[in-house]
């Protein structure tokens, strides 16, 4: 399945029957991290959870998944990014899947650079330019 770069957030939720309508709740963390703003209209895609029956009958010793979506990058990963903004310290800011922020020092808005991810946190990563001739 191909996931659009326009994806702001990804989470699992139950569809709740509220009588004359059905509701899908957005986790508070998606609003807290700035992925979603209350009062704004969004397109929503629903994807059937693969292996739902298997997950529902999983044994008690199966490790629980971590809370919330995982960062879309890993340390050591190589990415091509475009610097969209500058942070408070003057570092370049690139955004990738779900609006996840990558801080890229020594870059300027509009630059397209090849980076290596050097540090990964839950809400941002740091990348180092390895090629700026893009």
Contact map, one row per residue, 1 for C-alpha under 8 A:
11100000000000000000000000000000000000000000000000000000000000000000000000000000000000000000000000000000000000000000000000000000000000
11110000000000000000000000000000000000000000000000000000000000000000000000000000000000000000000000000000000000000000000000000000000000
11111010000000000000000000000000000000000000000000000000000000000000000000000000000000000000000000000000000000000000000000000000000000
01111110000000000000000000000000000000000000000000000000000000000000000000000000000000000000000010000000000000000000000000000000000000
00111110000000000000000000000000000000000000000000000000000000000000000000000000000000000000000111000000000000000000000000000000000000
00011111000000000000000000000000000000000000000000000000000000000000000000000000000000000000000011000000000000000000000000000000000000
00111111110000000000000000000000000000000000000000000000000000000000000000000000000000000000000011100000000000000000000000000000000000
00000111110000000000000000000000001100000000000000000000000000000000000000000000000000000000000011100000000000000000000000000000000000
00000011111000000000000000000100001100000000000000000000000000000000000000000000000000000000000001100000000000000000000000000000000000
00000011111100000000000000000000000000000000000000000000000000000000100000000000000000000000000001000000000000000000000000000000000000
00000000111110000000000000100000000000000000000000000000000000000001100000000000000000000000000000000000000000000000000000000000000000
00000000011111000000000000000000000000000000000000000000000000000000000000000000000000000000000000000000000000000000000000000000000000
00000000001111100000000111000000000000000000000000000000000000000000000000000000000000000000000000000000000000000000000000000000000000
00000000000111110000000110000000000000000000000000000000000000000000000000000000000000000000000000000000000000000000000000000000000000
00000000000011111000011110000000000000000000000000000000000000000000000000000000000000000000000000000000000000000000000000000000000000
00000000000001111100011100000000000000000000000000000000000000000000000000000000000000000000000000000000000000000000000000000000000000
00000000000000111111111000000000000000000000000000000000000000000000000000000000000000000000000000000000000000000000000000000000000000
00000000000000011111111000000000000000000000000000000000000000000000000000000000000000000000000000000000000000000000000000000000000000
00000000000000001111110000000000000000000000000000000000000000000000000000000000000000000000000000000000000000000000000000000000000000
00000000000000001111110000000000000000000000000000000000000000000000000000000000000000000000000000000000000000000000000000000000000000
00000000000000001111111000000000000000000000000000000000000000000000000000000000000000000000000000000000000000000000000000000000000000
00000000000000111111111100000000000000000000000000000000000000000000000000000000000000000000000000000000000000000000000000000000000000
00000000000000111100111110000000000000000000000000000000000000000000000000000000000000000000000000000000000000000000000000000000000000
00000000000011110000011111000000000000000000000000000000000000000000000000000000000000000000000000000000000000000000000000000000000000
00000000000011100000001111100000000000000000000000000000000000000000000000000000000000000000000000000000000000000000000000000000000000
00000000000010000000000111110100000000000000000000000000000000000000000000000000000000000000000000000000000000000000000000000000000000
00000000001000000000000011111110000000000000000000000000000000000000000000000000000000000000000000000000000000000000000000000000000000
00000000000000000000000001111111000000000000000000000000000000000000000000000000000000000000000000000000000000000000000000000000000000
00000000000000000000000000111111100000000000000000000000000000000001000000000000000000000000000000000000000000000000000000000000000000
00000000100000000000000001111111111100000000000000000000000000000000000000000000000000000000000000000000000000000000000000000000000000
00000000000000000000000000111111111111000000000000000000000000000000000000000000000000000000000000000000000000000000000000000000000000
00000000000000000000000000011111111000000000000000000000000000000000000000000000000000000000000000000000000000000000000000000000000000
00000000000000000000000000001111111100000000000000000000000000000000000000000000000000000000000000000000000000000000000000100000000000
00000000000000000000000000000111111110000000000000000000000000000000000000000000000000000000000000000000000000000000000000000000000000
00000001100000000000000000000111111110000000000000000000000000000000000000000000000000000000000001100000000000000000000000000000000000
00000001100000000000000000000110111111010000000000000000000000000000000000000000000000000000000000000000000000000000000000000000000000
00000000000000000000000000000010011111110000000000000000000000000000000000000000000000000000000000000000000000000000000000000000000000
00000000000000000000000000000010000111110000000000000000000000000000000000000000000000000000000000000000000000000000000000000000000000
00000000000000000000000000000000000011111000000000000000000000000000000000000000000000000000000000000000000000000000000000000000000000
00000000000000000000000000000000000111111100000000000000000000000000000000000000000000000000000000000000000000000000000000000000000000
00000000000000000000000000000000000000111110000000000000000000000000000000000000000000000000000000000000000000000000000000000000000000
00000000000000000000000000000000000000011111000000000000000000000000000000000000000000000000000000000000000000000000000000000000000000
00000000000000000000000000000000000000001111100000000000000000000000000000000000000000000000000000000000000000000000000000000000000000
00000000000000000000000000000000000000000111110000000000000000000000000000000000000000000000000000000000000000000000000000000000000000
00000000000000000000000000000000000000000011111000000000000000000000000000000000000000000000000000000000000000000000000000000000000000
00000000000000000000000000000000000000000001111100000000000000000000000000000000000000000000000000000000000000000000000000000000000000
00000000000000000000000000000000000000000000111110000000000000000000000000000000000000000000000000000000000000000000000000000000000000
00000000000000000000000000000000000000000000011111000000000000000000000000000000000000000000000000000000000000000000000000000000000000
00000000000000000000000000000000000000000000001111110000000000000000000000000000000000000000000000000000000000000000000000000000000000
00000000000000000000000000000000000000000000000111110000000000000000000000000000000000000000000000000000000000000000000000000000000000
00000000000000000000000000000000000000000000000011111110000000000000000000000000000000000000000000000000000000000000000000000000000000
00000000000000000000000000000000000000000000000011111111000000000000000000000000000000000000000000000000000000000000000000000000000000
00000000000000000000000000000000000000000000000000111111100000000000000000000000000000000000000000000000000000000000000000000000000000
00000000000000000000000000000000000000000000000000111111110000000000000000000000000000000000000000000000000000000000000000000000000000
00000000000000000000000000000000000000000000000000111111110000000000000000000000000000000000000000000000000000000000000000000000000000
00000000000000000000000000000000000000000000000000011111110000000000000000000000000000000000000000000000000000000000000000000000000000
00000000000000000000000000000000000000000000000000001111111000000000000000000000000000000000000000000000000000000000000000000000000000
00000000000000000000000000000000000000000000000000000111111101000000000000000000000000000000000000000000000000000000000000000000000000
00000000000000000000000000000000000000000000000000000000111111000000000000000000000000000000000000000000000000000000000000000000000000
00000000000000000000000000000000000000000000000000000000011111100000000000000000000000000000000000000000000000000000000000000000000000
00000000000000000000000000000000000000000000000000000000001111100000000000000000000000000000000000000000000000000000000000000000000000
00000000000000000000000000000000000000000000000000000000011111110000000000000000000000000000000000000000000000000000000000000000000000
00000000000000000000000000000000000000000000000000000000000111111000000000000000000000000000000000000000000000000000000000000000000000
00000000000000000000000000000000000000000000000000000000000001111100000000000000000000000000000000000000000000000000000000000000000000
00000000000000000000000000000000000000000000000000000000000000111110000000000000000000000000000000000000000000000000000000000000000000
00000000000000000000000000000000000000000000000000000000000000011111100000000000000000000000000000000000000000000000000000000000000000
00000000000000000000000000000000000000000000000000000000000000001111100000000000000000000000000000000000000000000000000000000000000000
00000000001000000000000000001000000000000000000000000000000000000111110000000000000000000000000000000000000000000000000000000000000000
00000000011000000000000000000000000000000000000000000000000000000111111000000000000000000000000000000000000000000000000000000000000000
00000000000000000000000000000000000000000000000000000000000000000001111100000000000000000000000000000000000000000000000001000000000000
00000000000000000000000000000000000000000000000000000000000000000000111111000000000000000000000000010000000000000000000111110000000000
00000000000000000000000000000000000000000000000000000000000000000000011111000000000000000000000110010000000000000000000000000000000000
00000000000000000000000000000000000000000000000000000000000000000000001111101000000000000000000000000000000000000000100100001000000000
00000000000000000000000000000000000000000000000000000000000000000000001111111000000000000000000000000000000000000000100100000000000000
00000000000000000000000000000000000000000000000000000000000000000000000011111000000000000000000000000000000000000001111100000000000000
00000000000000000000000000000000000000000000000000000000000000000000000001111100000000000000000000000000000000000001110000000000000000
00000000000000000000000000000000000000000000000000000000000000000000000011111110000000000000000000000000000000000001100000000000000000
00000000000000000000000000000000000000000000000000000000000000000000000000011111000000000000000000000000000000000111100000000000000000
00000000000000000000000000000000000000000000000000000000000000000000000000001111100000000000000000000000000000000111100000000000000000
00000000000000000000000000000000000000000000000000000000000000000000000000000111110000000000000000000000000000011110000000000000000000
00000000000000000000000000000000000000000000000000000000000000000000000000000011111000000000011100000000000000011110000000000000000000
00000000000000000000000000000000000000000000000000000000000000000000000000000001111100000000010000000000000011111000000000000000000000
00000000000000000000000000000000000000000000000000000000000000000000000000000000111111000001111000000001001111111000000000000000000000
00000000000000000000000000000000000000000000000000000000000000000000000000000000011111000001111000000000000011000000000000000000000000
00000000000000000000000000000000000000000000000000000000000000000000000000000000001111100001110000000000000110000000000000000000000000
00000000000000000000000000000000000000000000000000000000000000000000000000000000001111111111100000000000000110000000000000000000000000
00000000000000000000000000000000000000000000000000000000000000000000000000000000000011111111100000000010000000000000000000000000000000
00000000000000000000000000000000000000000000000000000000000000000000000000000000000001111110000000000000000000000000000000000000000000
00000000000000000000000000000000000000000000000000000000000000000000000000000000000001111110000000000000000000000000000000000000000000
00000000000000000000000000000000000000000000000000000000000000000000000000000000000001111111000000000000100000000000000000000000000000
00000000000000000000000000000000000000000000000000000000000000000000000000000000000001111111100000000011111100000000000000000000000000
00000000000000000000000000000000000000000000000000000000000000000000000000000000001111100111110000000011111110000000000000000000000000
00000000000000000000000000000000000000000000000000000000000000000000000000000000001111100011111000001111000000000000000000000000000000
00000000000000000000000000000000000000000000000000000000000000000000000000000000111110000001111100001111000000000000000000000000000000
00000000000000000000000000000000000000000000000000000000000000000000000000000000101100000000111110111100000000000000000000000000000000
00001000000000000000000000000000000000000000000000000000000000000000000100000000100000000000011111111100000000000000000000000000000000
00011111000000000000000000000000000000000000000000000000000000000000000100000000000000000000001111110000000000000000000000000000000000
00001111110000000000000000000000001000000000000000000000000000000000000000000000000000000000000111110000000000000000000000000000000000
00000011100000000000000000000000001000000000000000000000000000000000000000000000000000000000001111111000000000000000000000000000000000
00000000000000000000000000000000000000000000000000000000000000000000001100000000000000000000001111111100000000000000000000110000000000
00000000000000000000000000000000000000000000000000000000000000000000000000000000000000000000111100111110000000000000000000111000000000
00000000000000000000000000000000000000000000000000000000000000000000000000000000000000000000111100011111000000000000000000011110000000
00000000000000000000000000000000000000000000000000000000000000000000000000000000000000100011110000001111100000000000000000011110000000
00000000000000000000000000000000000000000000000000000000000000000000000000000000001000000011110000000111111000000000000000000111100000
00000000000000000000000000000000000000000000000000000000000000000000000000000000000000000111000000000011111000000000000000000011100000
00000000000000000000000000000000000000000000000000000000000000000000000000000000000000000011000000000001111100000000000000000000000000
00000000000000000000000000000000000000000000000000000000000000000000000000000000001000000011000000000001111110100000000000000000000000
00000000000000000000000000000000000000000000000000000000000000000000000000000000001011000011000000000000011111100000000000000000000000
00000000000000000000000000000000000000000000000000000000000000000000000000000000011111000001000000000000001111100000000000000000000000
00000000000000000000000000000000000000000000000000000000000000000000000000000000011100000000000000000000000111110000000000000000000000
00000000000000000000000000000000000000000000000000000000000000000000000000000000011000000000000000000000001111111000000000000000000100
00000000000000000000000000000000000000000000000000000000000000000000000000000001111000000000000000000000000001111100000000000000000111
00000000000000000000000000000000000000000000000000000000000000000000000000000001111000000000000000000000000000111110000000000000111111
00000000000000000000000000000000000000000000000000000000000000000000000000000111100000000000000000000000000000011111000000000000111101
00000000000000000000000000000000000000000000000000000000000000000000000000000111100000000000000000000000000000001111100000000011111000
00000000000000000000000000000000000000000000000000000000000000000000000000111110000000000000000000000000000000000111110000000011110000
00000000000000000000000000000000000000000000000000000000000000000000000011111110000000000000000000000000000000000011111100001111000000
00000000000000000000000000000000000000000000000000000000000000000000000000110000000000000000000000000000000000000001111100001111000000
00000000000000000000000000000000000000000000000000000000000000000000000000100000000000000000000000000000000000000000111110001110000000
00000000000000000000000000000000000000000000000000000000000000000000001011100000000000000000000000000000000000000000111111011100000000
00000000000000000000000000000000000000000000000000000000000000000000001000000000000000000000000000000000000000000000001111111000000000
00000000000000000000000000000000000000000000000000000000000000000000011000000000000000000000000000000000000000000000000111110000000000
00000000000000000000000000000000100000000000000000000000000000000000001000000000000000000000000000011000000000000000000011111000000000
00000000000000000000000000000000000000000000000000000000000000000000001000000000000000000000000000011110000000000000000111111100000000
00000000000000000000000000000000000000000000000000000000000000000000000010000000000000000000000000001110000000000000111110111110000000
00000000000000000000000000000000000000000000000000000000000000000000000000000000000000000000000000000111000000000000111100011111000000
00000000000000000000000000000000000000000000000000000000000000000000000000000000000000000000000000000111100000000011111000001111100000
00000000000000000000000000000000000000000000000000000000000000000000000000000000000000000000000000000001100000000011110000000111110000
00000000000000000000000000000000000000000000000000000000000000000000000000000000000000000000000000000001100000001111000000000011111100
00000000000000000000000000000000000000000000000000000000000000000000000000000000000000000000000000000000000000001111000000000001111100
00000000000000000000000000000000000000000000000000000000000000000000000000000000000000000000000000000000000000001110000000000000111111
00000000000000000000000000000000000000000000000000000000000000000000000000000000000000000000000000000000000000111100000000000000111111
00000000000000000000000000000000000000000000000000000000000000000000000000000000000000000000000000000000000000011000000000000000001111
00000000000000000000000000000000000000000000000000000000000000000000000000000000000000000000000000000000000000011100000000000000001111
